[in-house]
Amino acid sequence: MKKKMKKWALSALLLTGLITFGGCVADKTVETSDTSVSSSVIKESTVGTSSKEKEELAKRAAEEKVKQAEIEKKKKEEQASQLKNQVSDLANLEYEGTQTIKVNDDVPNFSEEELSLNNGAWEIYDDLDGLNRATSANAMLNQSLMPTGKRESIASVTPTGWKNKKIEGGYLFNRSHLIGWALAGENANWKNLITGTRQLNSPEMLRHEMDVKHYLEQNTDNYVRYRVTPIFRGEKLLARGVQMEAQSIGNDTIKFNVYIFNIQDGIDLNYADGSSSIGERAQENEPSQEEQNNTLTKKSH
């Protein structure tokens, strides 16, 4: 009887243990399942938040890009407007005895973007306008653009206002390069040539060109942002003058912004068509017909 009791008690104990262990396992399974579900929910929530944040960041970046583009566009429009007004002001200037004058305190009108070396050395000649007048020449000058061959003839080009004639010391007009041949090697390029007086071409434009040339020749890494703009008044065919701007990159060795009047001492120019006549001062200095006759008489004896 005692043995049966012990056996029964042992069985009951084992059964109780199994039930207890099963319950614990079940609880742990439920707990583990609940934890997995909770982790999954958190993970999905995190992914959702991360995705929304990315979309929001992308949206802000796009808006900022558009904003910056609008700012840059506005800057360019303002700069273009300022340059247009400057050209108009220069066109209305009258020569008062000084052929070369400073513009904008001698500071060129280049933006940071225009001074970039991202494209290396380059040159651009804008199209002729509706009257076949040259409009502007731009470049990032460097030794790589300078000529290595012989200079070619440019006699085939007849720029607007070309009514040349002989005067004392030579011819009145030159085919004046906007960007000098020594700097870019351009020959008979209609977009780079205007009718300029001998006095405009040399010494006035030449001395600025030679300063740039000398700087470029010092080092293959030297660059100069360069722009020359012929200035016309209204629809007249002969330029009133030229604006020359230059800025060396990385330093101020070369830095100028000047306007040079297209004039010739002693000559009255008709800017409408390029015709000319001897000026009043020159006429005052010329001998009278009687003096010329007396001179001829003396020579014949």
C-alpha positions in Angstrom: 0.0 0.0 0.0 2.8 2.4 0.9 4.6 1.6 -2.4 1.4 2.4 -4.3 1.1 5.7 -2.5 4.7 6.7 -3.2 4.2 5.7 -6.9 1.0 7.8 -7.1 2.7 10.8 -5.4 5.6 10.6 -7.7 3.3 10.5 -10.7 1.4 13.5 -9.4 4.6 15.4 -8.9 5.8 14.6 -12.4 2.5 15.7 -13.8 2.6 18.9 -11.9 6.1 19.6 -13.1 5.1 19.0 -16.7 2.1 21.3 -16.5 4.2 24.0 -14.8 7.0 23.6 -17.4 4.5 23.6 -20.3 3.0 26.8 -19.0 6.3 28.5 -18.7 7.2 27.4 -22.3 3.8 28.7 -23.5 4.3 32.0 -21.7 7.8 32.4 -23.1 6.5 31.6 -26.6 3.7 34.1 -26.3 6.2 36.6 -24.9 8.6 36.0 -27.7 5.8 36.3 -30.2 4.7 39.5 -28.7 8.3 40.8 -28.7 8.7 39.9 -32.4 5.4 41.7 -33.3 6.5 44.7 -31.3 9.9 44.8 -33.0 8.3 44.4 -36.4 6.0 47.3 -35.6 8.9 49.5 -34.4 10.9 48.5 -37.5 8.1 49.4 -39.9 7.6 52.7 -38.0 11.3 53.5 -38.3 11.4 52.7 -42.0 8.3 54.8 -42.5 9.8 57.7 -40.6 13.1 57.4 -42.4 11.4 57.4 -45.8 9.4 60.5 -44.9 12.5 62.2 -43.7 14.3 61.4 -46.9 11.4 62.7 -49.0 11.3 65.9 -46.9 15.1 66.4 -47.3 14.8 65.8 -51.0 12.0 68.3 -51.2 13.9 70.9 -49.3 17.0 70.4 -51.4 15.0 70.8 -54.6 13.4 74.0 -53.2 16.8 75.3 -52.2 18.2 74.5 -55.7 15.3 76.4 -57.3 15.9 79.3 -54.9 19.6 79.5 -55.7 18.9 79.3 -59.5 16.5 82.3 -59.1 19.1 84.2 -57.1 21.7 83.5 -59.8 19.3 84.5 -62.6 18.5 87.7 -60.8 22.2 88.5 -60.4 22.8 87.9 -64.0 19.9 90.1 -65.0 21.1 92.9 -62.7 24.6 92.6 -64.1 23.3 92.6 -67.7 21.2 95.7 -66.9 24.2 97.4 -65.3 26.4 96.6 -68.3 23.8 97.8 -70.7 23.5 101.1 -68.8 27.2 101.4 -68.7 27.5 100.9 -72.5 24.8 103.5 -73.0 26.6 106.0 -70.7 29.9 105.4 -72.6 28.2 105.9 -75.9 26.9 109.3 -74.9 30.3 110.6 -73.7 32.0 113.3 -75.6 35.7 113.4 -76.1 37.2 116.3 -74.0 40.9 115.8 -74.7 41.7 112.6 -72.8 41.6 109.6 -75.0 41.7 106.9 -72.4 39.6 107.1 -69.3 38.9 104.7 -66.4 35.5 103.0 -66.0 34.1 101.8 -62.7 37.3 103.1 -60.9 39.4 100.8 -63.2 37.7 97.7 -61.8 36.4 95.2 -64.5 32.8 94.0 -64.3 33.4 90.2 -64.1 31.4 88.0 -61.8 33.0 85.1 -59.9 31.5 82.7 -62.4 33.1 84.6 -65.2 36.5 84.3 -63.5 36.3 80.5 -63.2 39.0 78.3 -64.8 36.7 75.3 -65.1 36.8 75.5 -68.9 40.5 76.4 -69.2 41.5 78.8 -71.9 38.8 79.9 -74.4 37.6 82.7 -76.7 34.1 83.7 -77.8 33.3 86.3 -80.5 29.7 87.4 -80.4 27.6 87.6 -83.6 27.5 90.8 -85.7 24.4 92.8 -85.0 21.7 93.8 -87.5 23.9 96.5 -89.0 26.9 94.0 -89.4 28.7 95.7 -86.5 31.0 93.7 -84.2 29.4 93.4 -80.7 31.9 91.9 -78.2 34.8 89.6 -77.8 35.4 87.6 -74.6 38.3 85.3 -73.6 40.1 83.5 -70.9 43.6 84.2 -72.2 46.5 81.9 -71.8 49.7 81.1 -73.7 47.9 78.2 -75.3 45.8 80.7 -77.4 48.7 82.8 -78.5 49.8 82.5 -82.2 52.7 80.3 -83.2 52.5 81.0 -87.0 52.8 84.1 -89.2 50.2 86.8 -89.2 47.8 86.5 -92.2 46.2 89.2 -94.3 42.9 90.8 -93.0 42.3 93.0 -96.1 39.3 90.9 -97.0 37.4 92.4 -94.0 35.7 95.7 -94.4 34.1 96.6 -91.1 31.3 99.1 -90.8 32.3 102.7 -91.2 35.3 101.7 -93.4 36.0 104.9 -95.4 39.7 105.0 -95.2 42.0 107.8 -96.5 45.5 108.9 -96.4 46.4 111.6 -93.9 49.7 113.0 -92.6 51.8 110.1 -91.3 49.8 107.3 -93.0 46.2 106.1 -93.3 43.4 107.3 -91.0 41.9 103.9 -90.2 43.1 100.5 -89.2 41.2 97.2 -89.1 41.3 97.1 -85.3 41.2 93.8 -83.5 39.0 93.6 -80.4 41.2 90.9 -79.0 44.7 91.6 -80.4 46.3 89.2 -82.8 49.3 88.7 -80.4 46.9 87.4 -77.7 44.7 85.0 -79.6 46.0 84.8 -83.2 42.7 85.7 -84.9 43.2 86.9 -88.4 40.3 87.8 -90.8 37.5 87.3 -88.3 34.7 89.8 -89.0 33.4 89.4 -85.4 36.7 90.6 -84.1 37.4 93.6 -86.3 36.2 97.2 -86.2 37.1 100.4 -88.0 39.4 102.2 -85.6 41.6 105.2 -86.0 45.4 104.7 -86.1 45.5 106.6 -82.8 43.0 104.2 -81.2 44.9 101.2 -82.4 48.3 102.4 -81.4 49.4 103.5 -78.9 46.1 103.3 -76.9 44.8 99.8 -77.3 48.3 98.4 -78.0 49.8 99.4 -74.7 47.1 97.5 -72.7 47.5 94.5 -75.0 51.2 94.4 -74.5 50.8 94.5 -70.7 48.6 91.4 -71.0 50.9 89.7 -73.5 53.9 90.2 -71.3 52.1 88.7 -68.3 51.0 85.7 -70.2 54.5 85.0 -71.5 55.9 84.8 -67.9 54.2 81.4 -67.1 52.0 78.8 -68.8 49.8 78.9 -65.7 49.0 82.6 -66.1 45.5 83.3 -67.2 43.7 86.6 -67.9 39.9 87.1 -68.2 39.5 89.6 -71.0 36.7 91.4 -72.7 36.6 94.1 -75.4 33.3 95.8 -76.3 33.0 98.3 -79.2 30.7 101.2 -78.2 28.3 102.6 -80.9 25.9 105.4 -80.5 22.5 104.4 -81.8 22.7 103.1 -85.3 25.9 104.8 -86.3 28.4 102.7 -88.1 31.7 104.0 -86.7 32.3 103.0 -83.1 32.7 106.0 -80.6 35.3 104.0 -78.8 36.1 100.6 -77.2 35.8 99.4 -73.6 38.7 97.1 -72.5 38.4 95.0 -69.4 41.0 92.5 -68.0 41.7 90.6 -64.8 44.5 88.2 -64.1 43.3 85.1 -62.3 44.5 84.6 -58.7 46.1 88.1 -58.5 45.8 91.7 -59.6 48.9 91.9 -61.7 46.6 92.7 -64.6 43.5 94.6 -63.7 41.9 97.4 -65.7 38.6 98.7 -67.1 39.1 101.5 -69.5 37.3 103.3 -72.3 39.3 104.6 -75.3 37.7 107.2 -77.6 37.9 106.4 -81.3 39.4 109.7 -82.4 42.2 111.0 -84.5 43.8 114.3 -83.6 43.2 117.0 -86.3 40.4 114.9 -88.0 36.7 115.4 -87.7 34.9 112.0 -87.9 31.4 111.4 -89.0 30.4 108.5 -86.8 27.2 107.9 -88.8 29.1 106.4 -91.8 32.9 106.8 -91.2 33.5 109.7 -93.5 35.9 112.3 -92.3 37.4 115.8 -92.9 40.3 117.8 -91.7 39.4 119.4 -88.3 39.3 123.1 -87.6 42.5 123.1 -85.6 44.3 121.2 -88.4 42.9 123.7 -90.9 44.2 126.6 -88.8 47.7 125.1 -88.9 47.6 124.4 -92.6 49.3 127.0 -94.8 47.0 129.2 -96.9 46.8 128.8 -100.7 48.9 132.0 -101.1 51.6 130.6 -98.7 51.5 127.3 -100.6 52.0 129.1 -103.9 54.9 131.2 -102.5 56.5 128.0 -101.3 56.2 126.4 -104.7 57.6 129.5 -106.4 60.6 129.5 -104.0 61.2 125.8 -104.7 61.1 126.3 -108.5 63.9 128.8 -108.3 
